[in-house]
């Protein structure tokens, strides 16, 4: 009976791995665009301490709070930047 209430969605998942314990990652312009355009189905997964004891943070968008938040309550701060590659 309860199965009729389950909404099936295809998740879009971006995974970033870090050696350190601080959650600080960069997204490409394409990744950031997908994140903004697919808030309901997008998940940003960040694995810290990859080389020791990995810790997984899964961020999803909360429309009630209007922010990206992990399952354990970490709020994702986002600084949109413009970058360039310069070389010879």
N, C-alpha and C positions, 0 to 999 in steps of 0.2 A: 504494500500500500504506500509506504513512504517513498518508494523509488520514483513515483510520478512527480515528486517535488524537487528532485535533484536536477540542477541545471548543468548541462555538459558544456564545457568550454575548452578550447585548445589553448594551453598556456604557452606563452612566449617567455623563455628563460634565458637570461644572460648570466654567465658564471665567471667570476673573477677570483683568482687565487693570489694570496699574499704570504710572504715568508714571515712578516712581522705580525703583531697582534692588533695594530690599529686598523680600523675600517676606513680606508681612504683609497678610492679607485677613480680612474678616469674612463669615461665612455666616449666612444667615437661619435661624431655628429650623427651617423646613421643609428647607432645604438640609442643615443639620447632621443632622437626623433621617434623611434619605435617605442621607447619607454613612455613618452608623452602622449603618443597617439593611441596606445593600447593599455591604458592604465588598469582597466578591469582584468585583463588577462596577462599582464606582464609581471614577471618576478625577477628581481635582481638578487642573485645568490652570491655572497661573498664568503670565501673560505679563508680564514686567517690562520696563522701558525701552520701552514701547509707542511713544513719540514719536520715539525715536532708532533704536537697533538692538535690536529685540525679542529677548528671551531667553525661551524656553519651559521651564517646569518642569512635569513630569507626575508627580503623586503618586499612588501606589497603596498599598493596605494589604498589609503583609507579615505573614502569620499566624505565620511562624517567628520574627519579631522582635517581633511584637505592636506595630507602629507603622506610621505612614504615612511612606513614603520615596520620593524621586524617583529617576528612572532614573540620575542621576549621584551618588546617595548622600546628598542633603540630607534630613535628618530633619525632619519637620513637627511642631512643638510645638503643642499645642492647649490653650488656656485657655477653658474653658466659662464664659460670662458670662450674666447676665440683664440685659436692658436695658428701657428704657421711653422713650416719647416724651411729653414734657410741653409743652403749648402753651395759649394763650388764644384 
